[in-house]
Amino acid sequence: MIRSLLGTALVACVLAACSRENPPPPATPTAEAPAAAAAPLSPAPAAAGATATQEGTGEAGDEQSDAGLERLAAMPAAGELPGGRWKAGVNYKPIVPAQPTDVPAGKVEVLEVFWYGCGHCYALEPFMTSWEKSKPAYIEFVRVPVMWNPVNAAHARLYYTLVALKRTDLHAKVFDEIHTRGNMLAGNDDATSRKLQLAFAKAHGISEADFLREYDGFFVNTQLQRAEDLTRRYRVDATPVVYVAGKYQTDVGLAGGQTQLTQLIDALAAHEQRR
């Protein structure tokens, strides 16, 4: 019965896509995809009440829209890419005022906000993984799990636990577990989420003691607070979304595809690095 309810919930999530308001167009792998391209999305069970959308209608939605227009209007000409392939307001949006980043001098932060339950994020992951291996050395790439609701928070705790354990090799496997094996790795309460995630970790060679130590540890709790702050500060309303140097926002739809997104990230980062 519970599995049936969870399955129904995730189908709603997938159909709704991964945004606060209107779903973005599907971001499916194309012929340009790297060898590790994601498998087709399959419905998986999710926590009852979970959603991949965050509603934003009425006055709140209007305020968000107005704020976006203000950000675009305030973009200084010096901050835009030189004329050519990429256009401000079309392929990327300025963030005004710019947000602070935490990278060494000479580095440019590229921050991807994602959710493990998001099919769009799953489709983009192999492109980002391939890009990460060949990106310029001055780019500091940071993944941040979105923090809209309790299910997002459960997945975020799993992500940071894997980071703490130095098992980020399992990042793609978490996506696979959810989208191809039908295991959402989150339940209706914290205890269920913990049980599901512990079983996943043990199946991949992580001891129960090590997993639980980090799962409830200082590093993970601190990173969850930071992710929540970034979700709020950047006003994230869809995933996946990429922020470059705290000054530019873009995504698959704006860039025109997954491969184009990584090319745009490089262009924005290079522009910022030269300034």
N, C-alpha and C positions, 0 to 999 in steps of 0.2 A: 504494500500500500504506500509506504513512504517513498520507495523508489519510483513508483508511478507518479506521485505528486512532484517529485524532484524533476523527473523527465519532462513533465508538462511545463514546469517553470522554466527550464532551460530553453525549450522550444520557443517560448515567448521571448526569452532574452535574445536568441539568435535572430528571430524575425525582427525584433526591435532594433537591432544593431547596437553599436557601442557609443552612444551619444546621449547627451542630456535631453535633446529635443528631437530633431528629425534625423533618421538614420542616414549615414553617408552611403554612397554607392559601394557595392561589394568590391573588396580589394583582393581579387583572386590572382594566384601566380600565373604568369604568362610564359611565353617561350623564352623570355629573357631571364627567367628565374635561374638562380644558381643551382648546382646539383642537389643541394639539400633542401629544395623547395618543399613547402608544407604539403601534407596530404589533404585531400578534400575534407571540408568541414562536415562532421557528423554530429547530430544532436547528442548531448550528454546530460545526465541528470544534474540538476542544480538545487541549491537550497530553496525551500519553499519561500516565496516572497522575494527572491532575489531578482534583480533586474539589471540589464545592461544599459538602461537609460536613466537619466536624471531629468525629471520633468521641469520645464521652464516656460511657463505660459503667463499671459496677462501682463501685469505691470512689471514683474520681475524679468520676464523675457524681454520686454521693451527696454528696460534699463540696461540689460546685457547688450542688446543690439546697439543702443546709443553709445555705450562705453566702447564698443568695438569701433564705431565710426570715429569717436574722439581719438582713439589710438591711431587709426589710419591717418586722420587729418593732421595729427601732430608729428608725423614722421619727418624728421629733418632730411633734406635732400642728401646731405653728406652720409647719411646712414643707409641709403639705398644702394643696391648693386648697380654698377654702370649699365647703361642701356644695352639691350641685347636680348638674350634668351629668357631671363627671369625678370618678372615684373612685380613690383611692390603692389599689394592689394589684389593681385591675381594669383601669383604662385607662393607668396609668403606675406605675412602680416607683421607690421612692426609692433613691438610691445613698448608702450609709452605710459609711464616712465619705465625705463629698463630695470630689470630685476638683478639684484646682486648674485654673483656666482662665487663658488668656492674652489677655485683652481689656481695653481701657481702662475706667476708672471710668465708671459709668453705662451700660455696655454689658452685654448678656446673651448669652453664647455658646450657639449652637445648632449642634451637631456631628452630622453625618450620616456614619455609617460604611457604605460600600458596596463592591461588587465589580462590575467591568464584566461578568463572566461570569454574574452572577446575574439570572435572569429577573424576580424580585421587584423588584430594584433598577431594572431596565429599565422595568417597569410604573409604578414610583413616580416616575421621573425627571421626566416632564412636569409632574406636580403640584408637585414641589419647585421646578422652574424657574419655574413660574407664581407660586408663593408667594414666591419670592425677590424677584421684581420688585415686589411690593406689601407686603412685610413691614415692620413698624415700624422706624424708623431706629435704635432702640436695640438691635436684634438684630444680632449679628455671626454670620453664617452661615459655617460651615466644613465642607468635605467632606474626609473622610479615607478613603482606600482601605484595606480590611482587609488584614492581613498574616499569613494562616494558613500559606501554603505558597509554593513557588517560582512557581507560576502567578499567584497573587495579587500577589506581589512584582513580577513582570514587568509586570502591568497597572498597578500602583502607580507604577512608574518611568515608564510612558507618561503617566499622569495628571500627575505632577509636572513632566515635561518640557514638556507643553502649558501648564501654569501658568507655568513659567519663560519660555516663549516668548510669553506673553500671548495664547495661542490657546485659551482655555477655550471659545470658540465651537465647538470641535471635540469637546467633552465628549459631547454627545448623539450626534454622528456616530460616536464610538467604540462606543457602545451599538448603534447601527444596524449598524455594520460586523460586529459579532459576532452579533447576534441576527436580522438580516434578510438579511445577505449571506454568512453562514457562514464568516467569517474570524475565528478566535479571537484573532488578534494575539498569540499566544504559542505557543512551541514546546517541544520536549523539552530544549532547552538555551538558554543565554543568547544564543548567536550567532544561533540561529534566531529567537528573539523579537525581537532587535534588527533583523534583516533584515525581518521582517514589519512591524514598527512604523515603520521608516524608510520603507518603501514606502508605507505609509498616509500618513505625514507629507508625503512628496514629492507624493503625489496631491492633497494639499490645500494646495499652495503653499508648503511649508516647505522650505528648502534643506537639503541633506545636511549641509553644514558647520554650520549653525545648530543643526540637530537633534542631531547628535552632540556638539557642544560642551556643550549643556545636559544631554543624556542621561547623560553621565559627569561632570557638573559638581558643584561643592560644594553648591549649593542643593538639587538633587535628592537627593543622598546624605544630606544633613542631614534633609530632609523624610521620607525613607524610614525613617530611624532614629526620628524622632518618631512616624510612623504605627505602627511596630512597638511602640513604648513604649505608645501609646494603646490598641492592640489588646490588649496584655497587661494594662495597668492597669485598663481597663474590663471585662476578662474577656469580650470580645466573642465570642458563640457563635452569632450569626446575623446575616444582613444582609438587607435594610437595617434599621438601628437608629438611633435618634436620642437624643442626650443633651442635656439643657437645663441650662445653668449648672453642669454637673458634679454636679448633684444629682438629676436625674430621668431615667429611661430609659423610652422608649416605642417603639412600632412600629405598623405598619399593622394587625396583628391585634388588638392591645390597644385601639387607638383606634376600630376598627370600620370602617376604610376609608381610602383615600388622602386624600380631602377632609377627613374627620374628623381625620386625623393632623395636617394643617396647622392646623386649628382648635385642636387640643389643644396644639400647639407654641406658638401665640400665647397661649393661656391660661396655660400654665406660665411662659412668658417674661414676661408681664405681671405675674403674681403675684410673680415673683422681682424684677422691676424696681421694684415698689412697696415691697419690704421694706427 
